[in-house]
Amino acid sequence: MPATASTVRATGLYRRLQHESRAAAADPYELVTMLYDELEVAVGVLGAMVRQGQRVSATDPAHRARAILIALDGGLDREAGGGVAEALSRVYRSMRRKLDEAVAANSEAALAELLDGILTVSDAWRQLR
């Protein structure tokens, strides 16, 4: 059965409510994990859109991915994190540049490369716990 506009909206609303309730009960570690999850999804969707022949600039997934990278960078405790926080900040800034370039070029290969980098950092984060 094909999805209708109303089922797509209802699914989106359900997903948003699910994330909001998960975030309300989450500790800082889990919040960062949620951001990585959402970043992976957003960049994956951008790659799928490019494969389908769509332009991805000025789309919700592109804006969401950029906002998440900004939030991850902004959430770093540079005082407590010292050199590690500064290194992560450089990584997030580099990822933002790569995202902007990949989106501007509508490049599936560049988005796949970015997603690989995100998965590497995300996997390292998950291993901390």
N, C-alpha and C positions, 0 to 999 in steps of 0.2 A: 504494500500500500504506500503510495507516494506521500511525502510529508506536505501538509498544507501550511499556509502562512500562520494559522492559529496554533498548529501543533509545534511549529518551529518556535514561535513566541513563548508558548507554554513550557517547552523544553528549556529554553534560555532562562526563563524566570525561575524554574525549578533549580537549575544549575547554579544560578546566582544566589538563591536562598540557601542552598546547600553549602556553598562556599562561605557565605556570610556567617552561618551558624558554626561552621568549622573554624573560621577565623576568630570568632568570639571566644571560643574555648581553647585556643592554641597558645602555646608558650612561644617565646621569640624564635627558638629553633624551628618549630613547626611553621611559623609564619614565613620564614625564609624559604623553607621547603615548599610551601604553597606557592610562593612567588616563582621559584624555579619551575614548578609544575606548569604554572600558567604561561611562563616564558617559553617553555618547550612546546606547549600547545600552539601558542601564537605564531612562533617561527615555523612550526610544522604546517600550520594552515597556510601561511604565506607561500611556502614551497609548493603545496598542493594547488594553490590558486595559480601560481606561475605555470605549473605543469598543465593546467586546464586552459592556458592561454589568456588569463586575466592579468590586467595591470594591478599592481599591489600598492602603488603609492596612494597615500591619503585614504587608506582603508582602516577599519577598526583593528584588525590584527596587527597592522604596522604601528598604529598609535599605542596599542596595548603593550606590545613588546618594548617599545621605546620607553614608555612610562614605567614599566617594571624595571628596566635597567637603571633608570634614574632613581627609582625607589630603593633598589638594592644598594646603589652607590650612596645615596643620602642616608640610609639606615646604618651605615658603618660607624662604629664607635672608634674614631681615630685615636682618641686619647688612650683607651684601654687596649685597642688592637695594635697600636704602633705600626711597625713595618708590615705586618700582615694586612692590616686594614688599608694601608697605602698601596700595597701590591694589588689587592682586590679592586681598589678604586681604579687603578690603571687598567685592569682587565675589563671592568665594566665600561669604562670610557672607550676602550678599544672595540668592545662588542657593539657599543652604540654607533661608532663610526662605521663598522662593518655592516651593521643593520642598515644604516642610512644609504651606504653605497650599494648594497644588494637590492634594496627597495628601489632606488633611483634607476638602477640598471635592469630591474626586473629579472634578476639572475637567479635561476634555480641552483646553480652550482655554488654561488656565493652564500645563499641561504642555507644550503646543506652544510657547507663548511662552518658557518656560524653556529648552526645547530649542534654540530660535533663539538665545538668549543664549549657551548652551553652545557651539553651532557657531561663533558669532562669535569667542569667546575661543579655541577650539580651532584655528580657521583661522589666527588671528593667531600662535598658538604655532608652528604648522607652518611658517609663513613665516619664522620666525627662523632656521631652519637653512638 
